[in-house]
Amino acid sequence: MKQFNSIMDVIERRRSIRSYKPQEVKEADLNYVLQAFRKAPSAKNLQPWKLVLVKDKKKINDLSIACNNQTFLIEAPLLIVACASENEAYGVMGGYMNSYPIDVGIAMDHLMLAATERGLGTCWIGSFKEKLVKDLLDIPEGIRVVALTPLGFPAEEGEIKSRKPLSKIICYDKYIE
Ligand SMILES: Cc1cc2nc3c(=O)[nH]c(=O)nc-3n(C[C@H](O)[C@H](O)[C@H](O)COP(=O)(O)O)c2cc1C
């Protein structure tokens, strides 16, 4: 397995993986990535999240349809569905915003980076029909589905996507368009 020297190495190696080997994820690796999720920060440390780990092939198949027919999801041995409780989260971040998408977003990124470090692939899935996902997994009212990701050994390198240069995304002392 590739050894990483720094967090930046891992960040640069992570890519959205859309093709998977059928090989199971080892329990120790699964535990490692779940611990990375668990240790993430959240608003007021409320940790308003829960992960549904889906191994059942029929359910993964049905979920791939609920994710607007993203059929590559079927290849992965495990699908992780990241949920959040709106009521348990901090409701007025910045005076107006519920924290749950950010809380779960940070924790999922922890999970994805830890997966990369262990040679595992992930892909943030934000295109899904929430009602269908909730029905398939018996997710109760008040709980929102934030994202899904497959977890498994990559069967592709993943495409290297460009990013805006720093000069385009920072400014000093005031907001400059
Ligand atoms: C909020 C969000 C939603 C996304 N939804 C999907 C999705 O439904 N399906 C998919 O294949 N990739 C999805 N992606 C992955 C992005 O396309 C990908 O992160 C982006 O193109 C950059 O590529 P990289 O992840 O390989 O660096 C999503 C990413 C984010 C952050």
PDBQT file of the ligand as one rigid body, heavy atoms in Angstrom, charges set to zero:
ROOT
HETATM    1  C1  LIG A 201     -21.782  18.212  -2.899  1.00  0.00    +0.000 C 
HETATM    2  C2  LIG A 201     -21.202  17.243  -3.917  1.00  0.00    +0.000 A 
HETATM    3  C3  LIG A 201     -22.055  16.470  -4.671  1.00  0.00    +0.000 A 
HETATM    4  C4  LIG A 201     -21.528  15.537  -5.578  1.00  0.00    +0.000 A 
HETATM    5  N1  LIG A 201     -22.376  14.658  -6.207  1.00  0.00    +0.000 NA
HETATM    6  C5  LIG A 201     -21.841  13.713  -7.022  1.00  0.00    +0.000 A 
HETATM    7  C6  LIG A 201     -22.678  12.697  -7.570  1.00  0.00    +0.000 A 
HETATM    8  O1  LIG A 201     -23.876  12.616  -7.310  1.00  0.00    +0.000 OA
HETATM    9  N2  LIG A 201     -22.098  11.772  -8.371  1.00  0.00    +0.000 N 
HETATM   10  C7  LIG A 201     -20.758  11.772  -8.663  1.00  0.00    +0.000 A 
HETATM   11  O2  LIG A 201     -20.303  10.880  -9.394  1.00  0.00    +0.000 OA
HETATM   12  N3  LIG A 201     -19.940  12.707  -8.136  1.00  0.00    +0.000 NA
HETATM   13  C8  LIG A 201     -20.446  13.662  -7.311  1.00  0.00    +0.000 A 
HETATM   14  N4  LIG A 201     -19.621  14.568  -6.703  1.00  0.00    +0.000 N 
HETATM   15  C9  LIG A 201     -18.165  14.521  -6.980  1.00  0.00    +0.000 C 
HETATM   16  C10 LIG A 201     -17.677  15.749  -7.754  1.00  0.00    +0.000 C 
HETATM   17  O3  LIG A 201     -18.077  15.654  -9.087  1.00  0.00    +0.000 OA
HETATM   18  C11 LIG A 201     -16.135  15.794  -7.609  1.00  0.00    +0.000 C 
HETATM   19  O4  LIG A 201     -15.778  15.921  -6.264  1.00  0.00    +0.000 OA
HETATM   20  C12 LIG A 201     -15.521  16.960  -8.383  1.00  0.00    +0.000 C 
HETATM   21  O5  LIG A 201     -15.733  16.812  -9.771  1.00  0.00    +0.000 OA
HETATM   22  C13 LIG A 201     -14.000  17.032  -8.152  1.00  0.00    +0.000 C 
HETATM   23  O6  LIG A 201     -13.373  15.801  -8.469  1.00  0.00    +0.000 OA
HETATM   24  P1  LIG A 201     -12.560  14.978  -7.386  1.00  0.00    +0.000 P 
HETATM   25  O7  LIG A 201     -13.486  14.599  -6.271  1.00  0.00    +0.000 OA
HETATM   26  O8  LIG A 201     -12.052  13.767  -8.125  1.00  0.00    +0.000 OA
HETATM   27  O9  LIG A 201     -11.438  15.850  -6.903  1.00  0.00    +0.000 OA
HETATM   28  C14 LIG A 201     -20.127  15.477  -5.787  1.00  0.00    +0.000 A 
HETATM   29  C15 LIG A 201     -19.272  16.262  -5.006  1.00  0.00    +0.000 A 
HETATM   30  C16 LIG A 201     -19.805  17.114  -4.067  1.00  0.00    +0.000 A 
HETATM   31  C17 LIG A 201     -18.850  17.879  -3.181  1.00  0.00    +0.000 C 
ENDROOT
TORSDOF 0
